[in-house]
C-alpha cells in the first residue's frame, strides 16, 4: 500500500488496496460490499500507523473470534455466509457485521494512534 500511496493519493491507495484485499478473500459477489468496507478499515489503519504489522495481528484475532463464534453457532454462521446483499438487499445481519467491522476498526485506530502519541511524547 505504501508504494501506491507514493504514486497516488492516499485515498486512491486505500481504495485499491481494500479492493485487492477483498478480492483475494474470494467472497461471494453478494458479500463483496461487506469485505470491501471491512478492508477499507484495515487499509486506513495501515495508512495511519505506516505499518501492516498491527493489521496482521488484529486480522488474526478477528478471524479467531469469528471461527470460535461460527463453531458455537453453525446455523447463524451459515445464514451469514449465504447473505447476498446484491440480491436480497441489506439485511440486519449485514448491518450488524458491517457495524462490528467499522466500530472495531475505529477503536483499533484510536488505540494505536493514542499509543503512537504516547510513545512520541516519551
C-alpha positions in Angstrom: 0.0 0.0 0.0 2.8 2.4 0.8 4.1 2.2 -2.8 0.6 3.0 -4.0 0.5 6.0 -1.6 3.8 7.2 -3.1 2.4 7.0 -6.6 -1.2 8.1 -6.0 -3.1 10.0 -3.3 -3.7 8.0 0.0 -7.4 7.8 -0.7 -6.8 6.1 -4.0 -4.2 3.8 -2.5 -6.5 2.8 0.3 -9.4 2.1 -2.0 -7.2 0.0 -4.4 -5.7 -1.9 -1.5 -9.1 -2.6 0.0 -10.5 -3.8 -3.3 -7.5 -6.2 -3.8 -7.7 -7.4 -0.2 -11.5 -8.1 -0.5 -10.9 -9.8 -3.8 -8.3 -12.2 -2.6 -10.7 -13.4 0.1 -12.9 -14.7 -2.7 -16.2 -13.6 -1.1 -19.5 -14.4 -2.9 -20.4 -11.5 -5.1 -23.2 -10.5 -2.7 -20.8 -10.3 0.2 -18.2 -8.2 -1.7 -19.5 -4.9 -0.2 -19.0 -6.2 3.3 -15.5 -7.4 2.6 -14.7 -4.2 0.7 -15.8 -1.9 3.6 -14.1 -4.1 6.2 -10.9 -4.0 4.1 -11.2 -0.2 3.9 -10.8 -0.2 7.7 -7.7 -2.3 7.5 -6.2 -0.1 4.8 -6.9 3.1 6.7 -5.2 1.5 9.7 -2.1 0.7 7.6 -2.1 4.3 6.3 -2.3 5.7 9.8 0.3 3.6 11.5 2.5 3.2 8.4 2.9 -0.5 9.1 1.0 -3.6 8.1 2.0 -5.5 11.3 -0.8 -4.3 13.6 -3.4 -5.2 11.0 -2.0 -8.7 10.6 -2.3 -9.3 14.3 -5.8 -7.7 14.5 -6.9 -9.7 11.5 -5.7 -12.9 13.1 -7.6 -12.1 16.3 -10.8 -11.2 14.4 -10.6 -14.4 12.4 -10.1 -16.4 15.6 -13.1 -14.8 17.2 -15.2 -15.4 14.1 -14.0 -19.0 14.0 -15.0 -19.6 17.6 -18.3 -17.9 17.1 -19.0 -20.0 14.0 -18.0 -23.2 15.8 -20.5 -22.4 18.6 -23.3 -21.1 16.2 -23.1 -23.0 13.0 -26.6 -22.2 11.8 -26.1 -18.5 12.4 -22.8 -18.6 10.5 -24.3 -20.5 7.6 -27.1 -17.8 7.3 -24.4 -15.1 7.4 -22.3 -16.8 4.7 -25.3 -17.2 2.5 -26.2 -13.5 2.7 -26.3 -11.8 -0.7 -26.6 -8.1 -0.4 -26.9 -7.6 -4.1 -29.9 -9.9 -4.5 -31.6 -9.8 -1.1 -30.9 -6.2 -0.1 -29.4 -5.1 3.1 -30.4 -7.4 6.0 -29.9 -6.9 9.7 -27.1 -9.5 9.7 -25.2 -7.4 7.1 -25.7 -4.2 9.1 -24.5 -6.0 12.3 -21.3 -7.3 10.7 -20.6 -4.0 9.0 -21.2 -2.1 12.3 -18.8 -4.5 14.1 -16.2 -4.1 11.4 -16.5 -0.3 11.5 -16.6 0.1 15.2 -13.8 -2.4 15.8 -11.6 -0.8 13.2 -12.3 2.7 14.6 -11.5 1.6 18.1 -8.3 -0.1 16.9 -7.2 3.0 15.0 -8.0 5.2 18.0 -6.0 3.0 20.4 -3.0 2.7 18.0 -2.9 6.5 17.5 -3.0 7.1 21.2 -0.1 4.6 21.7 1.9 6.3 19.0 1.3 9.7 20.5 2.3 8.4 24.0 5.5 6.9 22.6 6.3 10.1 20.7 5.8 12.2 23.8 8.1 10.0 26.0 
